[in-house]
Amino acid sequence: MTITADMRTDRPRHRTLGQVLLGGGVAAGVGCLAGPRLAESTGLLVLTGAFEYRWPSFLVAVALFGAAVRLLARGALRRRVLAVCAVAAVAAVWFRMVLFPMLGADWQETGRTAAPEGADRYVVVEEGSLMIDPLWRVSVVDGSGLTARHWTVATFNGDSADGVLTKVAWSGPDALVLTTGEGGVTTVRLDARTGEPERRLSVP
């Protein structure tokens, strides 16, 4: 009698936990689809850090869906859904370990310089590679804490000399000067309030 009562008591708990996990899976799935676009439109650094790449939130969604189904479903349906989740998780890991290095760049920060005149912003230079081509990305972070905003100013592909970034410097608190290997100099002005660049460069 005691064992039966305990089993019956555990069922509502498992169902509640399964529903919570399912809700988390849905939220992670929505984040995977809408997060990068929302981060780009708002410029919020906290969202950029969380959703710059889709695969982490996709993997979290798959794991939560699988855990929820294990608690909520029964029989053949549970086995099928768990199999799909397992395949999706393996595919996500394979993409990150094998395909992603060939299609995208693992950026590493190589420089950070605060804006002059006490402005609450700084420029970040990152380097990466795509196959054999060196890459550079220049970004500006404006503000601090949860309201800090992150804006991509320029990306450079070193496949040709004019795509090699050689120098990034401030020209006042609201302007950046970018110099390439060919001696080309480009000035990008920033919004004085938000730090958003007036244009985004992609070279070449």
Salt bridges, closest charged atoms under 4 A:
ASP10 OD1 - ARG13 NH1 3.82
GLU40 OE2 - ARG200 NH1 3.91
GLU52 OE2 - ARG137 NH1 2.77
ASP106 OD1 - ARG96 NH2 3.35
GLU109 OE2 - ARG112 NE 2.98
GLU126 OE1 - ARG137 NE 2.92
ASP142 OD2 - ARG121 NE 2.80
ASP174 OD1 - ARG121 NH1 2.63
